């Protein structure tokens, strides 16, 4: 059955919604929100420069947009939702099996799809095999699809990639590169509007806090930890919350704040108990 032809505006709207971006966020410094609305509703055809800027912010090329259909985007979204679920729940072996499935190649339509694929592949290399060099190769490849050093509108996935690269560099004792990537991920996250902050970004706080603790920057580490815990609570999420409470207890112990450290350890244990209970249900 022949697929229904879709316009530039319809495809852009589908990708924008998938990226959890509002029209205001996408249109900023490119065109007015009303113009973008008309483009998405097929009431106005943008010039080539506007089309290029919109695609760049979404992390896609003009050619990819012209070849895509909403049905394909929806199928890809469903596959990556399953993959993300494995990742968030730390089911890394199941995640790797999904990535190694030959059918996965049929869902990698966009540069951002390839970016996610290599992010998860690098994560598997790190957590399953402790192959830090291999993990770094995959993470770098993922980042290369959309990221440039002078980029101002950094995506959530790019922030996650930068953070994980920083963590791997730290494990490899390449501390200058570790700090550069962790600071870039943190600063880029701080620049995001509140509506684009997701639960997965709590891991960015954790990675940065661990590095700062290891470098003896305890007060700075504690500040980052508190920000991560605040985000997790705001999003009603347990993702990396137990790790944040655990490292908070460690930092407070180093700072000789024993009472506060004990409280943080108790909160860590409470989150662990809740997560284990949830698995048994």
SELUM-875509 format. One record per residue (C-alpha): residue number from 1; x, y, z; residue in three letters. Coordinates in nm, 2 decimals. Example, Ala and Ser with C-alpha at 12.3 -4.5 7.8 and 13.67 -1.06 7.14 Angstrom:
<sites>
<site><k>1</k><c1>1.23</c1><c2>-0.45</c2><c3>0.78</c3><r>ala</r></site>
<site><k>2</k><c1>1.37</c1><c2>-0.11</c2><c3>0.71</c3><r>ser</r></site>
</sites>
This chain:
<sites>
<site><k>1</k><c1>0.00</c1><c2>0.00</c2><c3>0.00</c3><r>unk</r></site>
<site><k>2</k><c1>0.14</c1><c2>0.34</c2><c3>-0.10</c3><r>unk</r></site>
<site><k>3</k><c1>0.22</c1><c2>0.57</c2><c3>0.19</c3><r>unk</r></site>
<site><k>4</k><c1>0.03</c1><c2>0.90</c2><c3>0.20</c3><r>unk</r></site>
<site><k>5</k><c1>0.25</c1><c2>1.19</c2><c3>0.10</c3><r>unk</r></site>
<site><k>6</k><c1>0.32</c1><c2>1.42</c2><c3>0.39</c3><r>unk</r></site>
<site><k>7</k><c1>0.43</c1><c2>1.78</c2><c3>0.39</c3><r>unk</r></site>
<site><k>8</k><c1>0.75</c1><c2>1.94</c2><c3>0.54</c3><r>unk</r></site>
<site><k>9</k><c1>0.53</c1><c2>2.10</c2><c3>0.81</c3><r>unk</r></site>
<site><k>10</k><c1>0.36</c1><c2>1.77</c2><c3>0.91</c3><r>unk</r></site>
<site><k>11</k><c1>0.69</c1><c2>1.59</c2><c3>0.95</c3><r>unk</r></site>
<site><k>12</k><c1>0.85</c1><c2>1.88</c2><c3>1.14</c3><r>unk</r></site>
<site><k>13</k><c1>0.55</c1><c2>1.88</c2><c3>1.38</c3><r>unk</r></site>
<site><k>14</k><c1>0.59</c1><c2>1.50</c2><c3>1.44</c3><r>unk</r></site>
<site><k>15</k><c1>0.96</c1><c2>1.53</c2><c3>1.51</c3><r>unk</r></site>
<site><k>16</k><c1>0.91</c1><c2>1.84</c2><c3>1.73</c3><r>unk</r></site>
<site><k>17</k><c1>0.65</c1><c2>1.66</c2><c3>1.94</c3><r>unk</r></site>
<site><k>18</k><c1>0.88</c1><c2>1.35</c2><c3>1.97</c3><r>unk</r></site>
<site><k>19</k><c1>1.15</c1><c2>1.58</c2><c3>2.10</c3><r>unk</r></site>
<site><k>20</k><c1>0.91</c1><c2>1.72</c2><c3>2.36</c3><r>unk</r></site>
<site><k>21</k><c1>0.97</c1><c2>2.07</c2><c3>2.22</c3><r>unk</r></site>
<site><k>22</k><c1>0.70</c1><c2>2.35</c2><c3>2.21</c3><r>unk</r></site>
<site><k>23</k><c1>0.66</c1><c2>2.56</c2><c3>1.90</c3><r>unk</r></site>
<site><k>24</k><c1>0.81</c1><c2>2.85</c2><c3>2.10</c3><r>unk</r></site>
<site><k>25</k><c1>1.12</c1><c2>2.65</c2><c3>2.18</c3><r>unk</r></site>
<site><k>26</k><c1>1.17</c1><c2>2.54</c2><c3>1.82</c3><r>unk</r></site>
<site><k>27</k><c1>1.10</c1><c2>2.88</c2><c3>1.66</c3><r>unk</r></site>
<site><k>28</k><c1>1.33</c1><c2>3.08</c2><c3>1.90</c3><r>unk</r></site>
<site><k>29</k><c1>1.57</c1><c2>3.30</c2><c3>1.70</c3><r>unk</r></site>
<site><k>30</k><c1>1.46</c1><c2>3.13</c2><c3>1.37</c3><r>unk</r></site>
<site><k>31</k><c1>1.11</c1><c2>3.27</c2><c3>1.31</c3><r>unk</r></site>
<site><k>32</k><c1>0.80</c1><c2>3.38</c2><c3>1.50</c3><r>unk</r></site>
<site><k>33</k><c1>0.59</c1><c2>3.11</c2><c3>1.67</c3><r>unk</r></site>
<site><k>34</k><c1>0.30</c1><c2>3.21</c2><c3>1.45</c3><r>unk</r></site>
<site><k>35</k><c1>0.50</c1><c2>3.15</c2><c3>1.14</c3><r>unk</r></site>
<site><k>36</k><c1>0.61</c1><c2>2.81</c2><c3>1.26</c3><r>unk</r></site>
<site><k>37</k><c1>0.24</c1><c2>2.73</c2><c3>1.34</c3><r>unk</r></site>
<site><k>38</k><c1>0.15</c1><c2>2.82</c2><c3>0.98</c3><r>unk</r></site>
<site><k>39</k><c1>0.44</c1><c2>2.61</c2><c3>0.85</c3><r>unk</r></site>
<site><k>40</k><c1>0.32</c1><c2>2.30</c2><c3>1.05</c3><r>unk</r></site>
<site><k>41</k><c1>-0.04</c1><c2>2.36</c2><c3>0.93</c3><r>unk</r></site>
<site><k>42</k><c1>0.07</c1><c2>2.38</c2><c3>0.57</c3><r>unk</r></site>
<site><k>43</k><c1>-0.04</c1><c2>2.75</c2><c3>0.55</c3><r>unk</r></site>
<site><k>44</k><c1>0.31</c1><c2>2.88</c2><c3>0.47</c3><r>unk</r></site>
<site><k>45</k><c1>0.61</c1><c2>2.74</c2><c3>0.29</c3><r>unk</r></site>
<site><k>46</k><c1>0.94</c1><c2>2.84</c2><c3>0.46</c3><r>unk</r></site>
<site><k>47</k><c1>1.24</c1><c2>2.96</c2><c3>0.27</c3><r>unk</r></site>
<site><k>48</k><c1>1.54</c1><c2>2.73</c2><c3>0.25</c3><r>unk</r></site>
<site><k>49</k><c1>1.73</c1><c2>2.90</c2><c3>0.52</c3><r>unk</r></site>
<site><k>50</k><c1>1.45</c1><c2>2.87</c2><c3>0.77</c3><r>unk</r></site>
<site><k>51</k><c1>1.40</c1><c2>2.51</c2><c3>0.68</c3><r>unk</r></site>
<site><k>52</k><c1>1.77</c1><c2>2.44</c2><c3>0.73</c3><r>unk</r></site>
<site><k>53</k><c1>1.77</c1><c2>2.61</c2><c3>1.08</c3><r>unk</r></site>
<site><k>54</k><c1>1.46</c1><c2>2.42</c2><c3>1.19</c3><r>unk</r></site>
<site><k>55</k><c1>1.61</c1><c2>2.09</c2><c3>1.08</c3><r>unk</r></site>
<site><k>56</k><c1>1.94</c1><c2>2.17</c2><c3>1.25</c3><r>unk</r></site>
<site><k>57</k><c1>1.77</c1><c2>2.25</c2><c3>1.58</c3><r>unk</r></site>
<site><k>58</k><c1>1.57</c1><c2>1.92</c2><c3>1.56</c3><r>unk</r></site>
<site><k>59</k><c1>1.89</c1><c2>1.73</c2><c3>1.48</c3><r>unk</r></site>
<site><k>60</k><c1>1.79</c1><c2>1.61</c2><c3>1.13</c3><r>unk</r></site>
<site><k>61</k><c1>1.88</c1><c2>1.69</c2><c3>0.77</c3><r>unk</r></site>
<site><k>62</k><c1>1.65</c1><c2>1.83</c2><c3>0.50</c3><r>unk</r></site>
<site><k>63</k><c1>1.69</c1><c2>1.51</c2><c3>0.30</c3><r>unk</r></site>
<site><k>64</k><c1>1.58</c1><c2>1.30</c2><c3>0.60</c3><r>unk</r></site>
<site><k>65</k><c1>1.27</c1><c2>1.51</c2><c3>0.66</c3><r>unk</r></site>
<site><k>66</k><c1>1.17</c1><c2>1.48</c2><c3>0.29</c3><r>unk</r></site>
<site><k>67</k><c1>1.20</c1><c2>1.10</c2><c3>0.30</c3><r>unk</r></site>
<site><k>68</k><c1>1.01</c1><c2>1.04</c2><c3>0.63</c3><r>unk</r></site>
<site><k>69</k><c1>0.65</c1><c2>0.97</c2><c3>0.71</c3><r>unk</r></site>
<site><k>70</k><c1>0.48</c1><c2>1.00</c2><c3>1.05</c3><r>unk</r></site>
<site><k>71</k><c1>0.41</c1><c2>0.63</c2><c3>1.05</c3><r>unk</r></site>
<site><k>72</k><c1>0.78</c1><c2>0.56</c2><c3>1.04</c3><r>unk</r></site>
<site><k>73</k><c1>0.85</c1><c2>0.81</c2><c3>1.31</c3><r>unk</r></site>
<site><k>74</k><c1>0.59</c1><c2>0.65</c2><c3>1.54</c3><r>unk</r></site>
<site><k>75</k><c1>0.73</c1><c2>0.30</c2><c3>1.48</c3><r>unk</r></site>
<site><k>76</k><c1>1.08</c1><c2>0.43</c2><c3>1.56</c3><r>unk</r></site>
<site><k>77</k><c1>0.95</c1><c2>0.60</c2><c3>1.88</c3><r>unk</r></site>
<site><k>78</k><c1>0.79</c1><c2>0.27</c2><c3>2.00</c3><r>unk</r></site>
<site><k>79</k><c1>1.12</c1><c2>0.08</c2><c3>1.95</c3><r>unk</r></site>
<site><k>80</k><c1>1.33</c1><c2>0.34</c2><c3>2.13</c3><r>unk</r></site>
<site><k>81</k><c1>1.08</c1><c2>0.36</c2><c3>2.41</c3><r>unk</r></site>
<site><k>82</k><c1>1.13</c1><c2>-0.01</c2><c3>2.47</c3><r>unk</r></site>
<site><k>83</k><c1>1.51</c1><c2>0.04</c2><c3>2.46</c3><r>unk</r></site>
<site><k>84</k><c1>1.50</c1><c2>0.33</c2><c3>2.70</c3><r>unk</r></site>
<site><k>85</k><c1>1.29</c1><c2>0.13</c2><c3>2.94</c3><r>unk</r></site>
<site><k>86</k><c1>1.56</c1><c2>-0.14</c2><c3>2.95</c3><r>unk</r></site>
<site><k>87</k><c1>1.82</c1><c2>0.13</c2><c3>3.00</c3><r>unk</r></site>
<site><k>88</k><c1>1.64</c1><c2>0.32</c2><c3>3.28</c3><r>unk</r></site>
<site><k>89</k><c1>1.57</c1><c2>0.00</c2><c3>3.47</c3><r>unk</r></site>
<site><k>90</k><c1>1.94</c1><c2>-0.11</c2><c3>3.42</c3><r>unk</r></site>
<site><k>91</k><c1>1.85</c1><c2>-0.43</c2><c3>3.23</c3><r>unk</r></site>
<site><k>92</k><c1>2.16</c1><c2>-0.40</c2><c3>3.03</c3><r>unk</r></site>
<site><k>93</k><c1>2.17</c1><c2>-0.75</c2><c3>2.89</c3><r>unk</r></site>
<site><k>94</k><c1>1.82</c1><c2>-0.72</c2><c3>2.76</c3><r>unk</r></site>
<site><k>95</k><c1>1.92</c1><c2>-0.38</c2><c3>2.62</c3><r>unk</r></site>
<site><k>96</k><c1>2.22</c1><c2>-0.53</c2><c3>2.44</c3><r>unk</r></site>
<site><k>97</k><c1>2.01</c1><c2>-0.81</c2><c3>2.29</c3><r>unk</r></site>
<site><k>98</k><c1>1.76</c1><c2>-0.55</c2><c3>2.15</c3><r>unk</r></site>
<site><k>99</k><c1>2.05</c1><c2>-0.35</c2><c3>2.00</c3><r>unk</r></site>
<site><k>100</k><c1>2.19</c1><c2>-0.66</c2><c3>1.84</c3><r>unk</r></site>
<site><k>101</k><c1>1.86</c1><c2>-0.76</c2><c3>1.68</c3><r>unk</r></site>
<site><k>102</k><c1>1.90</c1><c2>-0.73</c2><c3>1.30</c3><r>unk</r></site>
<site><k>103</k><c1>1.56</c1><c2>-0.56</c2><c3>1.28</c3><r>unk</r></site>
<site><k>104</k><c1>1.68</c1><c2>-0.26</c2><c3>1.47</c3><r>unk</r></site>
<site><k>105</k><c1>1.85</c1><c2>-0.12</c2><c3>1.16</c3><r>unk</r></site>
<site><k>106</k><c1>1.50</c1><c2>-0.07</c2><c3>1.00</c3><r>unk</r></site>
<site><k>107</k><c1>1.41</c1><c2>0.19</c2><c3>1.27</c3><r>unk</r></site>
<site><k>108</k><c1>1.72</c1><c2>0.41</c2><c3>1.24</c3><r>unk</r></site>
<site><k>109</k><c1>1.58</c1><c2>0.68</c2><c3>1.02</c3><r>unk</r></site>
<site><k>110</k><c1>1.74</c1><c2>1.00</c2><c3>1.16</c3><r>unk</r></site>
<site><k>111</k><c1>2.08</c1><c2>1.11</c2><c3>1.28</c3><r>unk</r></site>
<site><k>112</k><c1>1.92</c1><c2>1.14</c2><c3>1.62</c3><r>unk</r></site>
<site><k>113</k><c1>1.82</c1><c2>0.77</c2><c3>1.60</c3><r>unk</r></site>
<site><k>114</k><c1>2.18</c1><c2>0.67</c2><c3>1.52</c3><r>unk</r></site>
<site><k>115</k><c1>2.29</c1><c2>0.90</c2><c3>1.81</c3><r>unk</r></site>
<site><k>116</k><c1>2.06</c1><c2>0.71</c2><c3>2.06</c3><r>unk</r></site>
<site><k>117</k><c1>2.17</c1><c2>0.37</c2><c3>1.92</c3><r>unk</r></site>
<site><k>118</k><c1>2.54</c1><c2>0.45</c2><c3>1.99</c3><r>unk</r></site>
<site><k>119</k><c1>2.46</c1><c2>0.60</c2><c3>2.33</c3><r>unk</r></site>
<site><k>120</k><c1>2.30</c1><c2>0.27</c2><c3>2.44</c3><r>unk</r></site>
<site><k>121</k><c1>2.57</c1><c2>0.06</c2><c3>2.27</c3><r>unk</r></site>
<site><k>122</k><c1>2.84</c1><c2>0.25</c2><c3>2.45</c3><r>unk</r></site>
<site><k>123</k><c1>2.65</c1><c2>0.21</c2><c3>2.78</c3><r>unk</r></site>
<site><k>124</k><c1>2.64</c1><c2>-0.16</c2><c3>2.73</c3><r>unk</r></site>
<site><k>125</k><c1>3.01</c1><c2>-0.17</c2><c3>2.67</c3><r>unk</r></site>
<site><k>126</k><c1>3.06</c1><c2>0.02</c2><c3>2.99</c3><r>unk</r></site>
<site><k>127</k><c1>2.83</c1><c2>-0.16</c2><c3>3.22</c3><r>unk</r></site>
<site><k>128</k><c1>2.84</c1><c2>-0.52</c2><c3>3.09</c3><r>unk</r></site>
<site><k>129</k><c1>3.20</c1><c2>-0.55</c2><c3>2.97</c3><r>unk</r></site>
<site><k>130</k><c1>3.37</c1><c2>-0.26</c2><c3>3.16</c3><r>unk</r></site>
<site><k>131</k><c1>3.52</c1><c2>-0.19</c2><c3>2.82</c3><r>unk</r></site>
<site><k>132</k><c1>3.59</c1><c2>0.18</c2><c3>2.87</c3><r>unk</r></site>
<site><k>133</k><c1>3.78</c1><c2>0.24</c2><c3>2.55</c3><r>unk</r></site>
<site><k>134</k><c1>3.50</c1><c2>0.07</c2><c3>2.35</c3><r>unk</r></site>
<site><k>135</k><c1>3.24</c1><c2>0.26</c2><c3>2.53</c3><r>unk</r></site>
<site><k>136</k><c1>3.41</c1><c2>0.59</c2><c3>2.45</c3><r>unk</r></site>
<site><k>137</k><c1>3.43</c1><c2>0.50</c2><c3>2.08</c3><r>unk</r></site>
<site><k>138</k><c1>3.06</c1><c2>0.44</c2><c3>2.07</c3><r>unk</r></site>
<site><k>139</k><c1>2.97</c1><c2>0.75</c2><c3>2.27</c3><r>unk</r></site>
<site><k>140</k><c1>3.19</c1><c2>0.97</c2><c3>2.06</c3><r>unk</r></site>
<site><k>141</k><c1>3.04</c1><c2>0.83</c2><c3>1.74</c3><r>unk</r></site>
<site><k>142</k><c1>2.69</c1><c2>0.90</c2><c3>1.87</c3><r>unk</r></site>
<site><k>143</k><c1>2.77</c1><c2>1.26</c2><c3>1.96</c3><r>unk</r></site>
<site><k>144</k><c1>2.93</c1><c2>1.32</c2><c3>1.62</c3><r>unk</r></site>
<site><k>145</k><c1>2.59</c1><c2>1.29</c2><c3>1.44</c3><r>unk</r></site>
<site><k>146</k><c1>2.46</c1><c2>1.62</c2><c3>1.56</c3><r>unk</r></site>
<site><k>147</k><c1>2.70</c1><c2>1.80</c2><c3>1.79</c3><r>unk</r></site>
<site><k>148</k><c1>2.94</c1><c2>2.08</c2><c3>1.72</c3><r>unk</r></site>
<site><k>149</k><c1>3.16</c1><c2>2.25</c2><c3>1.98</c3><r>unk</r></site>
<site><k>150</k><c1>3.00</c1><c2>2.60</c2><c3>1.93</c3><r>unk</r></site>
<site><k>151</k><c1>2.64</c1><c2>2.46</c2><c3>1.93</c3><r>unk</r></site>
<site><k>152</k><c1>2.41</c1><c2>2.67</c2><c3>2.16</c3><r>unk</r></site>
<site><k>153</k><c1>2.09</c1><c2>2.46</c2><c3>2.16</c3><r>unk</r></site>
<site><k>154</k><c1>2.22</c1><c2>2.13</c2><c3>2.30</c3><r>unk</r></site>
<site><k>155</k><c1>1.97</c1><c2>1.85</c2><c3>2.31</c3><r>unk</r></site>
<site><k>156</k><c1>1.89</c1><c2>1.63</c2><c3>2.61</c3><r>unk</r></site>
<site><k>157</k><c1>2.06</c1><c2>1.33</c2><c3>2.43</c3><r>unk</r></site>
<site><k>158</k><c1>2.37</c1><c2>1.53</c2><c3>2.36</c3><r>unk</r></site>
<site><k>159</k><c1>2.38</c1><c2>1.63</c2><c3>2.73</c3><r>unk</r></site>
<site><k>160</k><c1>2.35</c1><c2>1.27</c2><c3>2.83</c3><r>unk</r></site>
<site><k>161</k><c1>2.63</c1><c2>1.17</c2><c3>2.59</c3><r>unk</r></site>
<site><k>162</k><c1>2.87</c1><c2>1.44</c2><c3>2.71</c3><r>unk</r></site>
<site><k>163</k><c1>2.80</c1><c2>1.34</c2><c3>3.07</c3><r>unk</r></site>
<site><k>164</k><c1>2.87</c1><c2>0.97</c2><c3>3.00</c3><r>unk</r></site>
<site><k>165</k><c1>3.19</c1><c2>1.05</c2><c3>2.81</c3><r>unk</r></site>
<site><k>166</k><c1>3.30</c1><c2>1.26</c2><c3>3.11</c3><r>unk</r></site>
<site><k>167</k><c1>3.24</c1><c2>0.96</c2><c3>3.34</c3><r>unk</r></site>
<site><k>168</k><c1>3.44</c1><c2>0.73</c2><c3>3.11</c3><r>unk</r></site>
<site><k>169</k><c1>3.73</c1><c2>0.98</c2><c3>3.07</c3><r>unk</r></site>
<site><k>170</k><c1>3.74</c1><c2>0.99</c2><c3>3.45</c3><r>unk</r></site>
<site><k>171</k><c1>3.76</c1><c2>0.61</c2><c3>3.48</c3><r>unk</r></site>
<site><k>172</k><c1>4.04</c1><c2>0.63</c2><c3>3.23</c3><r>unk</r></site>
<site><k>173</k><c1>4.21</c1><c2>0.89</c2><c3>3.45</c3><r>unk</r></site>
<site><k>174</k><c1>4.20</c1><c2>1.15</c2><c3>3.16</c3><r>unk</r></site>
<site><k>175</k><c1>4.09</c1><c2>1.41</c2><c3>3.41</c3><r>unk</r></site>
<site><k>176</k><c1>4.11</c1><c2>1.72</c2><c3>3.19</c3><r>unk</r></site>
<site><k>177</k><c1>3.88</c1><c2>1.56</c2><c3>2.93</c3><r>unk</r></site>
<site><k>178</k><c1>3.65</c1><c2>1.43</c2><c3>3.20</c3><r>unk</r></site>
<site><k>179</k><c1>3.61</c1><c2>1.78</c2><c3>3.36</c3><r>unk</r></site>
<site><k>180</k><c1>3.55</c1><c2>1.94</c2><c3>3.02</c3><r>unk</r></site>
<site><k>181</k><c1>3.27</c1><c2>1.70</c2><c3>2.92</c3><r>unk</r></site>
<site><k>182</k><c1>3.11</c1><c2>1.69</c2><c3>3.26</c3><r>unk</r></site>
<site><k>183</k><c1>3.11</c1><c2>2.07</c2><c3>3.29</c3><r>unk</r></site>
<site><k>184</k><c1>2.97</c1><c2>2.11</c2><c3>2.94</c3><r>unk</r></site>
<site><k>185</k><c1>2.69</c1><c2>1.87</c2><c3>3.01</c3><r>unk</r></site>
<site><k>186</k><c1>2.60</c1><c2>2.04</c2><c3>3.33</c3><r>unk</r></site>
<site><k>187</k><c1>2.61</c1><c2>2.39</c2><c3>3.19</c3><r>unk</r></site>
<site><k>188</k><c1>2.40</c1><c2>2.28</c2><c3>2.89</c3><r>unk</r></site>
<site><k>189</k><c1>2.15</c1><c2>2.12</c2><c3>3.12</c3><r>unk</r></site>
<site><k>190</k><c1>2.13</c1><c2>2.44</c2><c3>3.32</c3><r>unk</r></site>
<site><k>191</k><c1>2.05</c1><c2>2.63</c2><c3>3.00</c3><r>unk</r></site>
<site><k>192</k><c1>1.75</c1><c2>2.41</c2><c3>2.92</c3><r>unk</r></site>
<site><k>193</k><c1>1.40</c1><c2>2.55</c2><c3>2.98</c3><r>unk</r></site>
<site><k>194</k><c1>1.22</c1><c2>2.37</c2><c3>3.27</c3><r>unk</r></site>
<site><k>195</k><c1>0.98</c1><c2>2.19</c2><c3>3.04</c3><r>unk</r></site>
<site><k>196</k><c1>1.27</c1><c2>2.01</c2><c3>2.87</c3><r>unk</r></site>
<site><k>197</k><c1>1.42</c1><c2>1.87</c2><c3>3.19</c3><r>unk</r></site>
<site><k>198</k><c1>1.37</c1><c2>1.50</c2><c3>3.20</c3><r>unk</r></site>
<site><k>199</k><c1>1.41</c1><c2>1.24</c2><c3>3.47</c3><r>unk</r></site>
<site><k>200</k><c1>1.71</c1><c2>1.09</c2><c3>3.29</c3><r>unk</r></site>
<site><k>201</k><c1>1.91</c1><c2>1.40</c2><c3>3.35</c3><r>unk</r></site>
<site><k>202</k><c1>1.95</c1><c2>1.31</c2><c3>3.72</c3><r>unk</r></site>
<site><k>203</k><c1>2.23</c1><c2>1.09</c2><c3>3.61</c3><r>unk</r></site>
<site><k>204</k><c1>2.41</c1><c2>1.39</c2><c3>3.47</c3><r>unk</r></site>
<site><k>205</k><c1>2.41</c1><c2>1.54</c2><c3>3.82</c3><r>unk</r></site>
<site><k>206</k><c1>2.53</c1><c2>1.21</c2><c3>3.96</c3><r>unk</r></site>
<site><k>207</k><c1>2.82</c1><c2>1.17</c2><c3>3.72</c3><r>unk</r></site>
<site><k>208</k><c1>2.94</c1><c2>1.53</c2><c3>3.78</c3><r>unk</r></site>
<site><k>209</k><c1>2.91</c1><c2>1.49</c2><c3>4.16</c3><r>unk</r></site>
<site><k>210</k><c1>3.11</c1><c2>1.17</c2><c3>4.17</c3><r>unk</r></site>
<site><k>211</k><c1>3.39</c1><c2>1.34</c2><c3>3.97</c3><r>unk</r></site>
<site><k>212</k><c1>3.40</c1><c2>1.64</c2><c3>4.20</c3><r>unk</r></site>
<site><k>213</k><c1>3.40</c1><c2>1.42</c2><c3>4.51</c3><r>unk</r></site>
<site><k>214</k><c1>3.70</c1><c2>1.22</c2><c3>4.37</c3><r>unk</r></site>
<site><k>215</k><c1>3.88</c1><c2>1.55</c2><c3>4.30</c3><r>unk</r></site>
<site><k>216</k><c1>3.82</c1><c2>1.66</c2><c3>4.66</c3><r>unk</r></site>
<site><k>217</k><c1>3.58</c1><c2>1.94</c2><c3>4.56</c3><r>unk</r></site>
<site><k>218</k><c1>3.33</c1><c2>1.83</c2><c3>4.83</c3><r>unk</r></site>
<site><k>219</k><c1>3.12</c1><c2>2.15</c2><c3>4.87</c3><r>unk</r></site>
<site><k>220</k><c1>3.07</c1><c2>2.18</c2><c3>4.50</c3><r>unk</r></site>
<site><k>221</k><c1>2.99</c1><c2>1.81</c2><c3>4.48</c3><r>unk</r></site>
<site><k>222</k><c1>2.73</c1><c2>1.85</c2><c3>4.76</c3><r>unk</r></site>
<site><k>223</k><c1>2.56</c1><c2>2.14</c2><c3>4.57</c3><r>unk</r></site>
<site><k>224</k><c1>2.53</c1><c2>1.93</c2><c3>4.25</c3><r>unk</r></site>
<site><k>225</k><c1>2.39</c1><c2>1.64</c2><c3>4.45</c3><r>unk</r></site>
<site><k>226</k><c1>2.12</c1><c2>1.86</c2><c3>4.60</c3><r>unk</r></site>
<site><k>227</k><c1>2.02</c1><c2>1.98</c2><c3>4.26</c3><r>unk</r></site>
<site><k>228</k><c1>2.00</c1><c2>1.63</c2><c3>4.13</c3><r>unk</r></site>
<site><k>229</k><c1>1.78</c1><c2>1.52</c2><c3>4.42</c3><r>unk</r></site>
<site><k>230</k><c1>1.56</c1><c2>1.82</c2><c3>4.37</c3><r>unk</r></site>
<site><k>231</k><c1>1.50</c1><c2>1.73</c2><c3>4.00</c3><r>unk</r></site>
<site><k>232</k><c1>1.42</c1><c2>1.36</c2><c3>4.09</c3><r>unk</r></site>
<site><k>233</k><c1>1.17</c1><c2>1.48</c2><c3>4.35</c3><r>unk</r></site>
<site><k>234</k><c1>1.02</c1><c2>1.73</c2><c3>4.11</c3><r>unk</r></site>
<site><k>235</k><c1>0.97</c1><c2>1.46</c2><c3>3.85</c3><r>unk</r></site>
<site><k>236</k><c1>0.85</c1><c2>1.20</c2><c3>4.11</c3><r>unk</r></site>
<site><k>237</k><c1>1.13</c1><c2>0.97</c2><c3>3.99</c3><r>unk</r></site>
<site><k>238</k><c1>1.35</c1><c2>0.71</c2><c3>4.16</c3><r>unk</r></site>
<site><k>239</k><c1>1.60</c1><c2>0.72</c2><c3>3.86</c3><r>unk</r></site>
<site><k>240</k><c1>1.95</c1><c2>0.75</c2><c3>4.02</c3><r>unk</r></site>
<site><k>241</k><c1>1.79</c1><c2>0.88</c2><c3>4.34</c3><r>unk</r></site>
<site><k>242</k><c1>1.94</c1><c2>0.61</c2><c3>4.55</c3><r>unk</r></site>
<site><k>243</k><c1>2.29</c1><c2>0.67</c2><c3>4.40</c3><r>unk</r></site>
<site><k>244</k><c1>2.25</c1><c2>1.04</c2><c3>4.48</c3><r>unk</r></site>
<site><k>245</k><c1>2.16</c1><c2>0.98</c2><c3>4.84</c3><r>unk</r></site>
<site><k>246</k><c1>2.45</c1><c2>0.73</c2><c3>4.87</c3><r>unk</r></site>
<site><k>247</k><c1>2.71</c1><c2>0.97</c2><c3>4.74</c3><r>unk</r></site>
<site><k>248</k><c1>2.56</c1><c2>1.25</c2><c3>4.95</c3><r>unk</r></site>
<site><k>249</k><c1>2.61</c1><c2>1.04</c2><c3>5.26</c3><r>unk</r></site>
<site><k>250</k><c1>2.97</c1><c2>0.98</c2><c3>5.16</c3><r>unk</r></site>
<site><k>251</k><c1>3.04</c1><c2>1.35</c2><c3>5.09</c3><r>unk</r></site>
<site><k>252</k><c1>2.88</c1><c2>1.45</c2><c3>5.42</c3><r>unk</r></site>
<site><k>253</k><c1>3.10</c1><c2>1.19</c2><c3>5.60</c3><r>unk</r></site>
<site><k>254</k><c1>3.41</c1><c2>1.34</c2><c3>5.45</c3><r>unk</r></site>
<site><k>255</k><c1>3.29</c1><c2>1.68</c2><c3>5.57</c3><r>unk</r></site>
<site><k>256</k><c1>3.24</c1><c2>1.53</c2><c3>5.92</c3><r>unk</r></site>
<site><k>257</k><c1>2.87</c1><c2>1.60</c2><c3>5.92</c3><r>unk</r></site>
<site><k>258</k><c1>2.78</c1><c2>1.26</c2><c3>6.07</c3><r>unk</r></site>
<site><k>259</k><c1>2.42</c1><c2>1.33</c2><c3>6.16</c3><r>unk</r></site>
<site><k>260</k><c1>2.34</c1><c2>1.46</c2><c3>5.81</c3><r>unk</r></site>
<site><k>261</k><c1>2.54</c1><c2>1.17</c2><c3>5.66</c3><r>unk</r></site>
<site><k>262</k><c1>2.34</c1><c2>0.91</c2><c3>5.86</c3><r>unk</r></site>
<site><k>263</k><c1>2.01</c1><c2>1.07</c2><c3>5.75</c3><r>unk</r></site>
<site><k>264</k><c1>2.12</c1><c2>1.06</c2><c3>5.39</c3><r>unk</r></site>
<site><k>265</k><c1>2.22</c1><c2>0.69</c2><c3>5.42</c3><r>unk</r></site>
<site><k>266</k><c1>1.88</c1><c2>0.61</c2><c3>5.57</c3><r>unk</r></site>
<site><k>267</k><c1>1.71</c1><c2>0.78</c2><c3>5.27</c3><r>unk</r></site>
<site><k>268</k><c1>1.94</c1><c2>0.58</c2><c3>5.04</c3><r>unk</r></site>
<site><k>269</k><c1>1.83</c1><c2>0.26</c2><c3>5.21</c3><r>unk</r></site>
<site><k>270</k><c1>1.46</c1><c2>0.36</c2><c3>5.20</c3><r>unk</r></site>
<site><k>271</k><c1>1.48</c1><c2>0.42</c2><c3>4.82</c3><r>unk</r></site>
<site><k>272</k><c1>1.66</c1><c2>0.08</c2><c3>4.78</c3><r>unk</r></site>
<site><k>273</k><c1>1.38</c1><c2>-0.09</c2><c3>4.98</c3><r>unk</r></site>
<site><k>274</k><c1>1.11</c1><c2>0.08</c2><c3>4.77</c3><r>unk</r></site>
<site><k>275</k><c1>1.27</c1><c2>-0.02</c2><c3>4.44</c3><r>unk</r></site>
<site><k>276</k><c1>1.31</c1><c2>-0.38</c2><c3>4.56</c3><r>unk</r></site>
<site><k>277</k><c1>0.95</c1><c2>-0.40</c2><c3>4.67</c3><r>unk</r></site>
<site><k>278</k><c1>0.84</c1><c2>-0.27</c2><c3>4.34</c3><r>unk</r></site>
<site><k>279</k><c1>1.03</c1><c2>-0.54</c2><c3>4.16</c3><r>unk</r></site>
<site><k>280</k><c1>0.85</c1><c2>-0.81</c2><c3>4.37</c3><r>unk</r></site>
<site><k>281</k><c1>0.50</c1><c2>-0.68</c2><c3>4.29</c3><r>unk</r></site>
</sites>
